[in-house]
Amino acid sequence: FSRVFSDSNFRVKLEGGCRNRTAVALTGDHSWQAFGMYVTNKMNQFVLDPVMRNITCQRNSTVDFREALRNGSIVLVKIPRGRLTELDVRSLGMLLLGKLFEAALSRGEDLRADRRPKHLYIDAFQNFVTQTAGQMMAEARKYGLRMTLANQTLSQLDEQLRHMVLGNAGNLLSFRLGPMDAKILAPFYEPSLTPRDLQSLPNFHAAARLLFDGAPASSAFVMETRPPRPPQ
């Protein structure tokens, strides 16, 4: 991809076989010279790292997400933030999520009874989920993809993405919260619980707003959970 913008001979060769004459005839502000340097700078930062290049520059993918969803395989993905740059971490995560969502949406061709539920767990999801991916959450749910998204605080999410995440959460459980998170989540528990209540929950207690028979309960409440078992 980078050679298209940096190697004129390679570009001319491709133009000869390109049927999209609009793409070939780019001129003015949309010419190669206008944005070629910008694109290659971003792409080189992405592909020059040997780890990223070995993952993204293969002719054929060895992971078929559609097949994994169909046969119940377990796919584990480790994206080491210390070894990759922030841009590479975000780009690789977005790329993998895009392929996974595409595989999930393709299950629309299957009968609903054949859409075996699948679970997706993403740690530090704020590093990978964009607003576009946030919009996919509701769509993916219809095709049997159940998502568990983990992060530290709601302030890590921009406002639009935060609304998408909370808007798609039918059941809401909150253990003791910090002041900022309590302020954001308090409207979901009003008038039963206040921000101060959410900040003052005892250990192993959680505020709950649950659905019953598909409809919200009349009021929020506090529930006690079982503490973890001591190590043997």
Residue pairs with C-beta under 8 A, 6 or more apart in sequence:
1 43
2 39
2 40
2 43
2 44
2 47
3 10
3 11
4 10
4 11
4 14
5 11
5 32
5 36
5 37
5 39
5 40
5 43
6 36
6 40
11 32
15 24
18 24
26 32
28 34
45 85
45 87
45 88
46 52
46 56
46 87
46 88
46 91
47 53
47 56
47 57
49 84
49 85
49 88
51 83
51 84
51 88
52 84
52 88
52 91
52 92
55 92
56 92
56 95
63 75
65 75
65 99
65 100
65 102
65 103
66 103
66 106
67 73
68 75
68 103
69 103
69 104
69 107
69 116
69 118
69 145
70 116
72 116
72 118
77 96
79 89
79 92
79 93
81 89
81 127
84 92
89 127
89 128
90 127
90 128
93 127
93 128
94 128
94 130
94 133
96 128
97 122
97 128
97 129
97 133
98 133
100 120
100 145
101 133
101 136
101 139
101 140
101 145
104 118
104 140
104 143
104 144
104 145
105 136
105 139
105 140
105 143
107 115
107 143
107 144
108 143
115 143
115 144
116 144
117 144
117 145
117 146
118 144
118 145
118 146
119 146
119 147
119 148
120 145
120 146
120 147
120 148
121 148
121 150
122 128
122 129
122 147
122 148
122 149
122 150
123 150
124 150
124 151
125 149
125 150
125 151
126 151
126 156
126 157
126 161
129 149
129 161
130 161
131 158
131 160
131 161
131 164
134 160
134 161
134 164
134 165
135 164
137 147
137 164
137 165
137 168
138 168
140 147
141 147
141 168
149 165
151 157
153 178
153 180
153 181
154 162
154 180
154 181
154 184
154 185
155 180
155 181
157 165
162 184
166 172
166 185
166 188
170 211
171 208
171 209
171 210
171 211
172 185
172 188
172 189
172 207
172 208
172 209
172 210
173 206
173 207
173 208
173 223
174 181
174 185
174 189
174 198
174 201
174 206
174 207
174 208
175 201
175 205
175 206
176 198
176 199
176 200
176 201
176 202
176 203
176 205
177 185
177 198
177 199
177 201
178 199
179 195
179 199
181 198
182 195
182 196
182 198
182 199
183 195
185 198
186 193
186 194
186 195
186 198
188 209
188 220
189 197
189 198
189 207
189 209
189 220
190 220
191 219
192 219
192 220
192 221
193 207
193 220
193 222
197 207
197 222
198 207
201 207
201 222
203 227
204 224
204 225
204 226
204 227
205 222
205 223
205 224
205 225
206 222
206 223
206 225
207 220
207 221
207 222
208 220
208 221
208 222
208 223
209 216
209 217
209 220
210 216
210 217
211 217
